[in-house]
Amino acid sequence: MELINIKGLGKSYGKTQKKVEVLKGIDLSIKKGETVAIIGASGAGKSTLLNIMGALDRPTAGEVFYKNESLFKYDDKKLAAFRNRFIGFVFQFHHLLPEFTALENVMLPALIGGASSGAARARAEALLKEVGLSERVNHKPGELSGGEQQRAAIVRAMIQGPEVLLADEPTGNLDTRTGEEVFDVLLDLNESNGTTMVIVTHNEKLASRMARRLKMIDGNIREE
């Protein structure tokens, strides 16, 4: 089943005479449960594509369909609710809130989504245990290693049980061994939860572990 279907996607910035085209008519379909790596040089449009796919940004041309429903007919409020419920995001820098513990950081999306404190806590504790952080739940980000911070960020992205996880250079700020461990966590979550994953990475070795590899070149995309 096609979960995400992108048709004629374009994104440009600036006025007509100085317009910069970042995405140039991209067509792409992603099936439920797939793991997809997007590789390519800096500035090729990888992060822009990911942001539009996750409804963080709007395209200037084309459409993104999620389960055959056109995303960008929604207003910003409905898009925010869609992101909270169906999409998880992981970035190169974990963006954990420094004043909160690992547990509190992971609970936040569930609380924003309307879950009770007890339900959010139980789900967060289970996920943190799943990625080996059960002894670190009460530690703040500054007391965690880089790999532990990123694992906490991953389970924060998973707390709402999203159907899609979008990750932008999730291992880019980590050493090789820690990056591989974080990638193991992502693939384990895909296997155990059936979560569709789209990951932007410069690391070709890690990209090769995904079911599909797509390469972006100057705003266009091709299958590897």
N, C-alpha and C positions, 0 to 999 in steps of 0.2 A: 504494500500500500504506500502510495506517495504521500508523505507527510508535509513536505515543503515543495512548492513548485514556483519557480521564478521565471518570469517571461519578459524579455526585452528590457531588463533592468538597466537604467542609466542614472548616473549621478554626476552633476557638474556644479561648479562653484564660480561665482563672479558674473559680470555682465557680458553681453554678447561679444564685444570686441576683445575682452580679456578672459573669456570663459575657459575654465580648465575642466576637461572631462576626466573624471576619475574612474567611472564605470561606463562601459560602452556596449549596451545592448546584450547583457548577459542572460542566457537561458540555462537553467539548472534545476534538476529534480533530485530530491533526497528522500529515500524511503525510511519508513519507521524502523528504528533499531540500528540503522547504519552508523558506521564510524567513518568520518571523512576528514582528511587532512587537506588544508589549503596552504600551498607553499608559493614562494615567489620573492622577488627582490623587494626591498623597502620602497614604498611609494607606488607599488603595482595596483593597490586598491583592495588588499586583503581585509584590512580592518574596517574599511568603509562597507564592504559587502557584508561582513559579519554584523556590523551595527544595524544595517537595514534589515537583514534577516531576522534580527532579534527585536525589531521595532524600536530601536533607540534613535534612529534617524529615518527620515522619509526620502524616498527616491525622487528624482526629477522626471523620470520616465519609467514606464513599465510597471509591473505588478508583482507582489509576493502573495502567493496563496498558501494558507495554512489549512490543511484538511479541506481544500477546495473553497475556502472562504477568503475573499480578498481582504488583506490586513488593513490597507491604508484608506479604506472607506470609513474606518473608525476615527472618532475624535481622540484627543490626547488622553482623556480620562479613561476611555475604554482600552486604549493601547497600554496604559499603565497597568490596568487590571489584568490584561492578557499576559504581559511580561511577568507579573508576579505569580500567576498561576501556571503558565505553561513553559516559560523559558528560564533557564539558569545561566548566569554569566560568571566566567572566571577570567581574570585579567593577569597580565604579567606581574603587576604589583598587587598584592592581595587586597588592598583597600579595607582591611579590618579596622574597626574603630578602636583607637588605642586605649580609650578609657574603659572599655568593656572587656570582660573575660571572653575566652574562646566560646564558652557555652552561650553567653549572652549575644555574641556576634552571630552565631549560627541560628539562634532563636528569632532574630529580628524579622526576616521575611515572613515567617509564619505568623508572628504577632501582627505585622502590617496587613497580612491577608485575612485577619479576623480570628485566628486560632486562639484558644484559651491559653493562659500561661502554662498550665499543667500539661496540656497536649503538646505545646511547642517545646517545652523542656524535655519531655519523654522522647519525642522524635529527635531532638538535637543530641541528646545523650546517646541514643542508639546509633546515630550516624557517626558521631565522634569515636565511639567504641569500634565501629566497623573499619575506620581508617587508622586505628591504633593510637587514638588520643584520649582514651578514657582516663588516663592519669594526669591529663593536662587541661581538663575542662575549666578549672578555676584560675588558670594562668592568663594574664593579659598578653597581647601580641608581642610586646617588647620582651617578654620572658620566654618566647618560643623561638625555635630555630627557623630559618627560612623555609625549609621543607614542611615543618609543622604549621607554619602560618599559611602556606599554600594549601595544605590538606584541610585546614579549617575553612579556608575560603571555598574550597570545592564542596565541602558538605553544607556550607551556608547556601551555596547555589542549588543544592539538592534537597533542601529542607521541605520545599513545597511539592516534591515529587514531580519535577518538570518533565515533560516529554522530550524536550530538547535542551542539551547543554552546549553552549557556545563558549569557547575558550580562545582567548587571544594571547598567544605566546605564554602559556601557563608555566613553562619551564625556563623561560628566557632569562630569568633573574637568579637561576639556581646552578650549582655545579653539576657536572655530568651525572654522577651517581644519584644525587638527590632528585635531579630532573627525571631520571628513569624511574625512581620510586614513585614520584608524583604521577607519571604516565601510567604506571601499574595501577594506581588507585583509580584513575579515570577509566581504564579498560575493565577493571573489576566491577565498577559501578555500571558500566554498559552491560556486562554479562549478567549481573545479578538483577538489574532493574529494567533492562531493555531500553535504556535511555539512548536516544539518538544523539550523536556527538559530532560537532563540527569544530575542528581545531585549527587555528592559524599557527604555523610554526616555521622557524627557519631551520629546525633540526631535521635533516633528511632521514637520519637513522630512526628517530622516533616516528616521523611521518610514515615510514615504511611499515610500521606496526598497525596502521589503520587499514580498513577494508578498501577504501578508495583514496586516491591522491589526485588532487586537482592543482593545476599550476596556473597562477595569474601572471600575465605579461601585459603591461601597459593597458590595464583596464579591461582586458579580455581574459577568458578562462578556457582551459582545455583539460581533458582527462589525461592523466599520466598512464 
